[in-house]
């Protein structure tokens, strides 16, 4: 009865739960690495996904046929579909960059995989201070859909500022601003996060890629959205991370630790604060011309309308899975004003939603956050 009443209250406040973040498969369609599509029977794995371009650090490739490693009669190809010969299925290089491979076995072939070679040391993950613990502190990912040309957006900005000023709420949420409204916005992001999250108008806020809210004059309803997202389930996973910036190249290494056995995906968004641009304003009091938490890079793309993260496969309770991100900052972005949000998603009915998120600075590490 309590759940029914709360659902009614959400609908009355203009809050909706939706399933616009993609299917469980998250497949994008189209050919991948050759003349046909990869299958579930043949998989190419590569570890680690980031190596140093020193000629000795190496990534190991493994081809699995129905879960069993195979080597005989396996053919390897690069991203240009040219055959490659990798002794011992191992790749190293002295030249930095991204290198893509796919494998064929009989009439089957895999999806492509990519290894990135960098000129500096791969960041080390922090040690887990409590290896047996899986009770993770939880944070809600709140995505604000906005733009400098949106005259009603200052209304949503106002109530978001009020909520973020309340430590009870700011300690339980992370805010990311997706400037998708007008392309001449200096914080505009071309990635269609709005379509991926079912946004039909501006301003809109989406909590955990699950709850959509657009009543920009109702602060109490916004608090209810955050409460609902926070209370709907426990954190099914935790995240630790380490980032390293060298010039304009940012490497982020993340580890996801499962609280329960499930499939998981992981994403990393690069945000920038202090972007100055005149904000359209339909009469709200305040200064709205400085824009913070603006998403510059959304490294979580599954397809053009799905940004729920990169697959980690199934992770058993208490175990971990790693993923490495490589981002390139543009010259006019201010690195000192940039920071990261990393999040993990899990299946939620016929879609995926965020189950936890953590902040991380550049050239910083963050350990698992336990309750």
N, C-alpha and C positions, 0 to 999 in steps of 0.2 A: 504493500500500500504506500509506503514511504517513497519508493522509486517512482510509482505512478504519479504521485502528487508533485514530485520534483520535476518530472518530465513535463507536466502541464504548466508549471511555473516557467520553465525555460521557453516553451513555445509561446506563452503569453508575453514574454519579454522580447520576443523577436530573435530567439536563439535557436539554431537548428543543428542537429547532428547530421552528418552527411557521409557519403561513401564515394567521394570524388577523387580519391588519391590513388586509384589504380587497382587492378585485380591482384589476386594472390600471386600469380605468375610474374606480373610486372614486366612482361615481354613487350618489346618495342616493335617487333616485326622487322622484315627486311632481311637481305642477305648479310651474312657475317663471315668474312674471311674465306672467300671462295665462291663456288657456283651454287651452293645450296645452303640451307640453314643447319646450324648445329643441332644436335639431338641431346636428349637426356642420357643416352647410353654412352656417349663419348665426351669426356671432360678433360681439359688441359688445366692443370694447376701450376702456379709458379710461386716460389717462396725463396727469399723475401721479395716484395714487390718494389723495393727501393734498394739500390746498391750504390757503392761509391765507384766513381769512374776512375779507378786506379789500376785496372787490368788484373787485379787479383780477387777482389770482392766479387762473389758470383751468386747468381740466382739459379736455383734448381728447378727444372721443368719435369713434371710428372703427368703422364697420360693414363687416364683411368677408363677402362672399358667395363661397363656395368659394375663399377666400384673396384675393379681389380687392376693394378698397374700392368701396363704392357709396354714393351720396348721393341720387339721384333716386328718388322714391317710397318713401323710408325714413320710417317713422313712429316717433317716440320717445314713451315712456311713463315715468311715475315709479313709485315703489314701490306707490302706491295704484291703479295701472292707469289713471291719468288722462293724457290726451295732454299733451305738453309741447312747446314751441317753443324750440329752442336755436339762435340764429343762429350760423352757421359751425360748428355741432356743438361748441360750446364752452360750458362751465358755470363760472360764478363766483357768489359769494354774499358777503353781509356778515354772515350768521348762521351760527354754528358748529353742527355736527351732522353726521349721516350722511345722504347723499342717494343714492337707488337709482334706476337707470334700466334699461330694456330696450328693445329695438328690434324692429320688425316690418317685413318686406319681402315683399310678395306674401302668400302663405299661411304663410310661415315667421316664426318669431321667436326671439330670442336668450334665453339665460339672463340673469338680472339681474347688473348690476355696481354697485359702490358706491364713491362718493368721499366722503372725510371732510374737512370744513372745520374748521380749528382756529384758536384765537385767538392762537397764538404761532408762532414761526418753525419751519418744518420742519427737523429736524436734517440737517446735511450729512454725507455719508459720507466716511470718511478716504481720502486718496489711496493708490493702489496703489503701494507702493515698488518692486515688481518686476513690471512688467506682463507680461513674457514668461514668467514662472514659473508652472507649474501643479503643482508638487510640494508638496502641502499637508501640514502636520502634521495628524495624525489624533487625534481623541478619541472614545472610546466613550461613548454615552449609556446610563447605567444607571438604570433606573426601578425604584424600590423600592416594592412594594405592601404597605401597612401600615395601622395604625390604633391608636388608644389603647386600644381594647377587645380587642386581639389579644394574648393571653397568651404566645404563642410568638414574637411579633415581636421581643422583646428578644434572642433568639438570633441572628436575622438582623442586627439592629442591631449586635451585638457583633462579628460577623465583618466586617461592612462597615466599622466603625470601625478594625479592625485593618488591613484592606486599604488604607483611605484614609490611614492613618498611614505607609504605605510609599510613599515618593516615586516609586519606579519605577512604581507603579500609579496613584497620585493624579495624576500628570502625564499619564496617558493616558486618563483617564475623567472624566466629569461625572456627579454623582449628583442625581437628582430623586426626591422621596418623594411618592407618590400615596396619600393617606389616604382609602381607599375602603371601609374595613371597617365602621365604625359612624357613622351620621349625626350623633350627638351629639358627635363629635370636633370640636374647634374648628378643626382643620386639614382637615376633611372637604371633598372636592371632588366635586361631583355629576356631573361629566363621567365617562362610563363608560369610563375608560381601562383598567380591569381587563378588561371585555368586549372592548375593542378589541385587547388584547394576549393574549387567550386565557387569562387568569388564572382558575384554578379553586379556589384556596385561598390562605390567608394564613399566614405570609409568603411572598412570591414576589419574585424579582428577574428583570427582563427586560433583556437587553443588546441595544441597537440595534434594538429592536422585532422581534428575531429569535430570540434564545436565551432560553428560560425556565428558571429555576433555583429550586428550593424546599427544598433540603437545608440548613436553617438552622443545622446544627451542623457543617458541613464547610467550613472556611475554604479548604482546598486546592482543593476543587472550585469554589468561588466565584472564586478566582484563575484557574482553568482557563477558566471562562466568559469572563472579561475578556480573557485571552490569546487565546482563540479568536475573539472578536469583533474584537479589534484586528488579528489576523493574517490574517483570512479574505480581505480585499481591501484595496487601497490606497484612499486618500481620493479619491473620484471628483469631489469639488468642495470648494471652500473658501468661507468666509463672512466678510464684513466687515459691521459694523453700527454704528449710532449711535442712541442713545436720548435722549429729552428728556421730563422730567416737569414739568408745569405744573399745580399744584393736584393733583387726583386723575386727571388725564388723562396717560397715558403714550403717547408716539409712538415707535415703533421702526422705523427704516429699515434694511433688510437688502439686501445684494448677494451673489448666489451666482455664483461663477466656476467654470466647468466645467474639469475636467482631461481629460475625454473627452466626446464628443458623446452626450447622453442626455436623456431626460426627467427633470425634477427637481421636487421639492416642497420647500417650506420651512415651518418652524413656529417659534413662539416661545412659551416657557413662562415665566411669572412665578413666582418662588419667594420664600418668606419664611422667614427664620431666627428662632430664639428664641421659638417659640410654646410656652407653658408649659401642660401638661395632664398629669394623672396617667395613667401608662401601666400597663395590666395587665401582670403579670409572673408567669410560672410558675416562678420560682426562680432567675433569672439575676442575677449580681452586677453592680452598677453603677447609675448614675443615668440613667434613661431618660425623665425627665419634661420635658426640654427638647427640642423637635423642630425640626430644621433642614431646609433645602432642601425645604420643603413646597410643593407645586404649588398656587398660588392661581388661576391662569388658564392653561388649555391652549389657546392660539390656534393650533390645527393641525387643526381638525375638518374632515373630509371628509363623514362621516356619523356617526350616533350610535355606531357601532362601528368607526370608522376615524378615527384622529387622526394620519395620516401626513403632513399638511401641505397647504398651498395650492399649487395647480399653477403652475409657471413655464413649462410647455410644454417643448419641446425647446431645449436650450441647446448651442450648438456649442463644441467644445474651444477654450479660451482666451478665450471670450466670457463676458459676464455677463448676469444678469437680476436685476431688483430687485423687492422687495415691501415694503409698508409695513403695519405693525400699529398699531392704536389700542386701548388697553386702559384701563379705568376701575378704579382702585383703590377698594376699599371703605374707609369712614371708620375702621374699627377695625383696618385693616392698618397696620403700621409701615413706612413707606416706606424709612426708613434701614436696615431689615433685609431689604429686598427686592433681588433681583437676577434676571438673566435667563439662560436657556439658549436659544440658537438652534440649530436643526439642519436638515440637508438630507437628504432621502430620495431613493432612486432605485429603479427596478424591480429586483426580485429574484425571478426565476421568475415565479410568478403572484401575487406580492404586492409590497410595498415595504418596504425596511428603511433604517435610518439609515446613511449613509455618512460623515458627519462632524458635529461639534457644536462650538460655541464658547460660552464664558461672556461676559456683558456686564453691567456694572453699570448703574444708573440714572444718567442724565445723563453717560454715558461713551461712548467709541467704542472699537472693536476693529478692527484691520486684518486683512487676510488673514494667516494664520499659515502660514509656509512651513517646510519641513523644514530 
